[in-house]
Amino acid sequence: MRTVIVYESMFGNTRRIAQAIAEGIGPGADVRVLGVADVDAGELEGADFIVIGGPTHALSMSRPGTRRGAPGQTTKAGSDLVLEPGAATGPGVREVLASLGHVGARAAAFDTRINAPAVLTGRASKAIKRSLDRRGLMVVADPESFLVDKKSHLLPGETDRARAWGAHLATTVERLGTRA
């Protein structure tokens, strides 16, 4: 099973979750983890399983305007955040999905968001899932959220939870078969 995990990350949290999901899918699996700036549409179109995730901004997927605000978080008094390369100026998950044609593969969606009720924070993963559905991918699991605190740090245990979710996804795709 050829798996591609695509992530958008502002401060490294979503990247760490994507890497943990890859670890959960399995050390012997053919898994590539790519930041949105490194995605090649042909690579996605040739994958059997695609997992896409990004941070929740303004209740949904990031937009160019919400990404431009990320550097301000790093300059706040007491902040220890470091901006990921290209996070504020590069493409996001929204743009990657818009460039994706009809793909006959299995898929899953995840996000990172503040630890608060989803009705207040929104969930980028729900919008990602809808976009995957529209492009003909068969989503094999409910969208998943991984939580950060109000200072944008992953909560304890979230990478372990991501590894477990990755293992669950691998088992599900194996049971269903690789092609949608």
Phi, psi and omega in degrees: 000118178271115185245136174237125176252121181248133180224154168242134183218137177269310187239012177099349182294311183292326175298314180297322177294316179301317179295321179293321177299316178300318178299320180292327179296327172135141181292334181267000183279157175273088185236130173244135176248120185232134169289157185303328181290342183258007184279134173247123184305323180297324179294319178294318182294339178265001183277151174274328184219129181236128176243128183231135180211157178199171179285153176273123177235130175049047175077358184207206177292153178294159174232165178308319181294321180286328178292325180296338179280347184299319181301331179297333179292330183282341183260359177294147179305130178082359181285137173247015181286146175235128182287133176294147180304131177074002186300320185276338188243344184274185178288164176239183178302320180305315181289322177298314179297321180295331181274350184278128175281192177290124183235130179264073181223169171279158181205166174209156182231143176217165175214171166242142181204163179298144178285086178203166179305136182302332178297334179267326185266335191077176180212109178302328184298329178292317178292323177298314179302314179300320179293320177297317178302315182296336182263012173085008177277145178265107181285126189260356181209156174298148176302144184240140175248138174244137197257144175239159177276182184291348176259013178065041173245139177302140175288152177303138177089351183291323178291325175296319178296323178294320177299315180296320178295320177300317178296319177298316179298316181299317178296318180296313181294321177300317180295320183279337188095159189279332184261137179286000000 
